[in-house]
């Protein structure tokens, strides 16, 4: 995974669990982070599966909610658009779509 932003870049290998971060600048150093987990999705699938099972079988509340999922989805859509267009993407149109759906769901048709 390689994400380039306006202040730096992040490169992550979810198979090995190694993350590299570097800020933009002439004398910046690459910061290397070695995570505990590697493997498919960096070990995230196991965590998601365990939390999902706990919420279903033990009625434990999820550690993240709908809002975090929505932020993640908008971020992913914007990243995909930026990759396709090769340009910086304004996320406001995505949030307007979210607001439109939220508004429509507040006043359901009878």
HUSUL-V347207 format. One record per residue. N is the residue number from 1. RES is the residue in one letter. PSI is psi in whole degrees, 0 to 359 (NA if undefined). Layout:
n={N N}
res={RES RES}
psi={PSI PSI}
This chain:
n={1 2 3 4 5 6 7 8 9 10 11 12 13 14 15 16 17 18 19 20 21 22 23 24 25 26 27 28 29 30 31 32 33 34 35 36 37 38 39 40 41 42 43 44 45 46 47 48 49 50 51 52 53 54 55 56 57 58 59 60 61 62 63 64 65 66 67 68 69 70 71 72 73 74 75 76 77 78 79 80 81 82 83 84 85 86 87 88 89 90 91 92 93 94 95 96 97 98 99 100 101 102 103 104 105 106 107 108 109 110}
res={X X X X X X X X X X X X X X X X X X X X X X X X X X X X X X X X X X X X X X X X X X X X X X X X X X X X X X X X X X X X X X X X X X X X X X X X X X X X X X X X X X X X X X X X X X X X X X X X X X X X X X X X X X X X X X}
psi={135 116 125 127 187 345 355 195 153 131 126 135 100 344 318 340 17 130 134 133 136 127 155 136 164 318 29 148 153 126 124 129 125 114 168 327 147 196 192 122 31 27 359 328 319 316 313 317 317 317 321 315 318 322 326 316 328 2 31 141 145 151 340 156 190 322 317 321 321 317 318 317 313 318 315 318 318 320 316 316 318 320 318 316 338 21 163 138 136 122 351 320 325 316 328 321 318 314 322 319 318 317 318 325 342 336 70 149 145 NA}
